[in-house]
Amino acid sequence: MAASTDKRTYLAQLRSEFPLLQQATDAQPLTYLDNAATTQKPAVVIQNQQDYYCGFNANVHRASHRLSAVATQRFEQAREDVARYLNAASAQEIIWTRGTTEGINLIANSWGQRLSPGDEILISTLEHHANIVPWQMLAQRTGAVIRVIPLLATGDLDLAAYRKLLNERTQLVAIAHASNALGTINPLTEIIALAHQAGALVLVDGAQALPHLKVDLQALDADFYLFSGHKVFAPTGIGVLWGKASLLASMPPWQGGGEMITRVSFTDSQFQSAPFRFEAGTPNIAGALGLATALNWLGQQPYALLHQHEQDLLHRAVDGLSQIPGLQRIGQPQQSVSLVSFTLSGQHQQDIGVLLDQQGIAVRSGHHCAMPLMQSLGLPGTTRASFAFYNTEAEVDSLLTALDQLHRAEQSAPSQPIAAPSSLLAELKKQRDWNNRYRSLLLAGKHLTPLPDADKTETHRVQGCESNTWLVCREQSANRICFQADSEAKIIRGLIALLQELFNGQSAQSILDTDIDNLFTSLGLAQHLSPSRGNGLRALVQQITALAVASLPQD
């Protein structure tokens, strides 16, 4: 960027390179603040995918024809490009994976074979499920023990406790570079040095850090570092496992198949050296090319300017959120990537997410695949806004305005209850916009008969719904199905009221004959039938349908 170029002009030009950000939702400009879940893709990455499929689509490392030669050369050049971006000692240390989750599972199933009963793995309270569950599975197989590094009240790791947990039995410290739920940037230099002093290896989950921070693998001196392409402006389904060459050379393959072998007979097989021994089968060629393109593009941008802009957005959001009564920021770490998690008094996080979505603002609501962290905080979940360099101050202000309006609407709600309409379905059919439908659903939810606490059990909990939702069958026969349901989220309670009006007391066949997808589409509620666990209404409908199927006479 030329020194005379205005910062705002430059950032606006950069944003224009992301086609999806130019769209509107329901005639409102899209405000995309869910970057910690996945980032948008610049046009250069999208074009790269088209160039591959239109110009040199072929398998790699196999054929002698020209297309395969071109594809193989570009594929291995992508590996070189990623190694250079990360300052890895060698491109042979770069292993293509589907993402961070697969990479951690690879290490757990390969390197993890050497663990014995009593060996210890240290993880932190901050970890994503991807850096918890594979180690639990490994511990069950080997008898290893998992120890957890606690947090301070700020959301930072308790390094004093970490030092005490390290001992001669510690084999691995598996730690996030940055928390996906609180934003905490962990002090890796100290964490790695202490682990090495204790004779332990260090695995770093870099999925949330690499989009925001420069990473020099040789200077960092971790033993494994992993990240996902889709969080760093690259395609989905591609990621990288980096490991020190000496470690990779000592690890057995995880998956067997084509390309990872040098010789195969019916009695035994011999395996390639890294990285190929860990890349069985046809790789995600297009994904690897897209990832290298994204990192090359990112490397051409002025890092200091982009980083400072993201931090400015974060501080603007934190300052603004602090002015909204009843809103609490969760975690105040010393250093944070550009995301903020919060709760709002009187509002379930799922309701906040739905309301913001109706104003074109995309955030994440829920446990963020960090349920142990939420349990330690005593929370069912939070709302998270996460910022990238293509976000703007105006978008932060839109978020703050919407949250302030939500708080004010809650405070100005009438003290006397408003009577619910005799038919919620009829009322919804009359509405012509989402805001009125939303109000009707909330009103219906308020009048929904609460489920007794005795019925709010794990047995009755609807699996696949991120907010706690329960369904109890009260009567079940071919002629009549009666049920009662409830949820912590206001919007789900309103939708339950609609389902009860549609299905309660109906015959099993009548329930099965109802085209619920078409009905919800006609009401402008189709998004709530998405199979996403974010709302889980689809799971609720499936359980009601299952009750109906089970009630029909069996042939």
C-alpha positions, 0 to 999 in steps of 0.5 A, a space after each residue: 500500500 502506498 504511503 499516501 493511500 488513505 487507510 479507509 480507502 484501502 480497507 474499503 477496497 479490500 472489502 470489495 474483494 469479497 463478493 459475498 459481503 456485497 449482498 443484502 439480506 431482506 433488503 438490509 446490508 449483510 453485517 457478517 460478524 461470525 468470522 470465528 466460525 468461518 471467514 468469507 473468501 476473496 475473489 482471487 481464491 474463488 477464481 483459483 478454484 474455477 481455474 483449477 476445475 476449468 484448466 487443469 483438473 486431474 489427479 496428482 502424483 499418479 499419471 504421466 499425462 500433461 494435466 496430471 503433471 500440471 496439477 501435481 506441480 501446482 499442488 506441491 507448489 502450494 505446499 511450498 507456499 504454505 511452508 514459506 508463509 509459516 516459516 516452516 523448516 521444510 515443505 515436507 513438514 506440511 501435511 494436508 488434512 481436512 482441517 484442524 479436527 482431522 489433524 488432531 485426530 491424526 496425531 492422537 491415532 498415530 503419535 498417541 500409540 506410544 502412550 502408556 497407562 498413567 501418561 498425562 496429557 494437559 489441555 486447557 479449560 479454553 479448548 474447542 471440542 476438537 482439542 478435547 474429544 480426540 484425547 479423551 478417546 486416546 485416554 480410553 484406549 491407552 489408560 492415559 490421564 487428561 489434566 486440565 489447566 484452569 482459568 483465571 477470572 479474566 479468561 486467561 490461563 492460570 499459569 501457576 496452576 499449569 506449572 504445578 500440573 507439569 511433571 515427569 508423566 506429562 507427555 503432551 500439552 495440547 493448547 489453543 493459540 487463541 480461544 474461539 469462545 473468549 478470544 484469549 491469546 495464550 502466552 505460547 512462548 512461556 507455555 512451550 518453554 515450560 513444557 519442553 523443560 518438563 520433557 513434554 511435547 506441545 501441540 498448538 491448535 492455531 485455527 483461531 490465531 492464524 487469521 489474525 496473527 503472524 506465525 513463525 513456526 521455527 521461532 515458536 518451537 512448538 512440536 505440532 501446529 494445526 489450522 483450518 483453511 476456511 477460517 483463514 479466507 480459504 475453501 472449506 475441507 482443507 487444513 494443515 498439520 505441521 509437525 517437526 520432521 523428526 517427529 513425523 518420521 517416527 510416527 506410523 500412518 493413521 489411514 491406509 490406502 493409495 499414495 501413502 505406500 511404496 510397496 504393497 503385497 498380500 503379506 505386508 506394505 511399506 510406507 512413504 516418508 512424511 508427508 505422503 504417509 499421512 495423505 492416503 487417497 486422493 487429496 483435496 487438490 482444489 482446497 490445497 491450491 485455494 489455501 495457498 492462494 489465500 495465504 499468498 494473498 494475505 501475505 501481500 497485505 499490510 499486516 500491521 494495518 489489518 491487525 490494528 484495524 481488527 483491534 480497533 473494531 474489538 475495542 469499539 465493540 467492547 466499549 459500546 457493549 459496556 454501555 448497554 445495561 444488563 449486558 456482560 462481556 464474558 472474559 476480559 483476557 489480557 490479549 485477545 483476537 478480535 472477538 467478544 462473547 457476551 450475555 444479555 440479562 433476560 435474553 437467551 443467546 438463541 433469541 439474540 441470534 435470531 433477532 440480530 439475524 432479522 436485522 442482517 447481522 450474523 453472529 454465533 449463539 451457543 456453546 461454540 463447541 466449548 461446552 466444558 468452558 461454558 460449564 466452568 463459567 456456569 453458562 448455557 452459552 453466549 452470543 459471540 461477535 467476531 471481526 475480520 479486517 473487512 468489517 467496518 466501524 459502521 457494522 460494529 455500531 449496527 450491532 450495538 444499536 440492535 442490542 440496545 434496542 433489544 434491551 429497551 424492548 425488554 424493559 418497555 414490555 407491558 406489565 399486564 399480559 397481552 392475550 394470545 390470539 385464538 389461533 397462532 397459525 391464523 395470526 402468522 398468516 396475516 403478518 407480512 413481515 418478520 418483525 410482526 411474526 417474531 412478536 406473535 411468536 414471542 407472545 405465544 411463547 409467553 402463554 405456552 404452558 411450562 413443562 413441569 421441572 420433573 419432566 425436564 430430564 435428559 430422557 426428555 431432552 431433544 437431541 440436536 437442539 442447542 438450547 435446552 428443549 424437552 418433549 414429553 409424550 402425554 398420549 400416544 395412539 393411532 387416533 390421537 397424539 398428545 405431547 407437551 414441549 418446552 424450551 429455554 429460548 423464547 423463540 423456540 417456545 413460540 415455535 413449540 406453541 405453533 407445533 402444538 396447535 398443528 399437531 396436538 390431539 391429531 391422529 398419527 396419519 394426520 401428522 404424517 400428512 402435514 407438509 411442515 416444510 411447505 407450511 413454514 416456507 409459506 409463513 416465512 419461517 423456513 430457516 427454523 427448519 434448517 437441520 442446524 443444531 442452532 435452533 433444533 426445531 427440525 429435531 423437534 419435528 422429527 421426534 413428533 413424526 417418530 411418535 406418529 410413525 410408532 403409533 400406526 398399526 404395524 404390518 
